[in-house]
């Protein structure tokens, strides 16, 4: 069986984030997002999970703050989209199930 390379793993994690957003976005106040905002949140969510799970490159200040459960640092480094998605990212970190990445 062929092993997944890093990009394939990241793509699978992006799919996981996309599904989680579709299932939970409205519950955390993320209704009526533009396509650009949705894509950005999915990418950022994937960066968060990849950092949490040690896959690929470690994320920046905002990503590290979320992974480290540092609300003050997260709010200080968040842009306007990430402020809106903060509750989503917290739910994602707590409840997303790691896909099989073998």
Secondary structure as UniProt FT lines:
FT   HELIX           6..24
FT   HELIX           26..28
FT   HELIX           35..53
FT   HELIX           61..67
FT   TURN            68..69
FT   HELIX           71..77
FT   HELIX           80..84
FT   HELIX           86..95
//
